[in-house]
Amino acid sequence: MIEAWGLARTFGGGRGAVEAVRGVDLSVASGEIVGFLGPNGAGKTTTLRMLTTLLAPTAGSATVAGRDLRSDPAGVRRHIGYVAQGGGTDPSVPAGEELELQARLYGVADPAGRIAELARRLELDGKGLLERPSGAMSGGQRRRLDVALGLVHRPPLVFLDEPTTGLDPQSRGNLWEHIRRMRDRDGTTVFLTTHYLDEADALCDRILIIDRGLIVAEGSPAELKRRVSGDVVTLELAASGVPPEQVAGRARAALADHPAVREATVLDGSLRLTVDDGERTLMGLIRALDEAGVELAGLRMARPTLDDVFLTVTGRSLRDAA
Ligand SMILES: Nc1ncnc2c1ncn2[C@@H]1O[C@H](COP(=O)(O)OP(=O)(O)OP(=O)(O)O)[C@@H](O)[C@H]1O
């Protein structure tokens, strides 16, 4: 449904040039929900805007929904839906009118029938809701209206830019449900950007992680987490009057040669270890630290998360990188 080769975009020129996207190859199959995950400024929106023909690439090429991005942008536009960050509705215009306008714009046959169908599917059929201007709707209702607008012309592929940013947890869960149904019922392919790890984990069949304009990892959530094999142990170190980096350095030196430790990263005065069989190894690690005179203020052990994947691939936390 999407194939891209070396897609790149640089803004400006000379010394002030910003290489927002630096050569992205990607492939999205029909019926997949693919999440494009990365910290703020990683290049997610720029990639999305290129794939939806809103922004011309400075290099590379792509086919989107079977059409060539460069030679047939109008063809691409007819076959995709695009829901921008923050939506694109006029807050003073009734929701039903927005949908009608969109249906006319795309020459949809039986617009009234299509609008009723979408309103039912996206729970916009509550009493008087379609007569209400989007400015007077709740955040969740407004976002569902944005999605309905992107689906009016029955596109086989829909792009959602940060679909749940700003929504409360219940509305987020509800929107995830609608996105899944969209795929399950109509086979719609969904390409969405997010910087929420839980969203990517819960919703996406496959995840592409972008950092500084390059894709640094890809796979299903489970595959990505398997790349960080073992358990993640985070040791919070007691400061005891010594600079935290110094304590962390000492702790790292004490554990670096331990046979069960695969990787040790210092992060905000704590030491993060990837270890084999955490439960068995833990006592030995604590003993080694004790012998090195390192005091602990706390300790956590967890299965790897997508943030651990990001940290392993880039050496930074997804949250800190933002
Ligand atoms: N029109 C523009 N002119 C100059 N620089 C830009 C422009 N648009 C984006 N950038 C820069 O390109 C980089 C990538 O931005 P982009 O919006 O694609 O990131 P993002 O991953 O979508 O971030 P966010 O999660 O904050 O939306 C950033 O450094 C941004 O400042």
The ligand as an ORCA input file, in Angstrom:
! r2SCAN-3c Opt
* xyz 0 1
  N       8.679     24.282      7.532
  C       9.761     23.999      8.229
  N      10.871     24.786      8.155
  C      11.998     24.510      8.843
  N      12.142     23.443      9.646
  C      11.096     22.612      9.772
  C       9.854     22.846      9.071
  N       8.998     21.836      9.405
  C       9.668     21.041     10.257
  N      10.923     21.492     10.483
  C      11.944     20.870     11.335
  O      12.145     19.550     10.901
  C      12.336     18.666     11.991
  C      11.288     17.559     11.966
  O       9.994     18.110     12.236
  P       8.660     17.243     12.243
  O       7.520     18.186     12.477
  O       8.617     16.389     11.041
  O       8.891     16.328     13.524
  P       7.852     15.408     14.299
  O       8.551     14.127     14.535
  O       6.557     15.361     13.591
  O       7.707     16.208     15.670
  P       6.409     16.393     16.624
  O       6.243     15.123     17.354
  O       6.854     17.507     17.517
  O       5.230     16.763     15.760
  C      12.275     19.535     13.235
  O      13.598     19.882     13.577
  C      11.486     20.749     12.775
  O      11.852     21.884     13.530
*
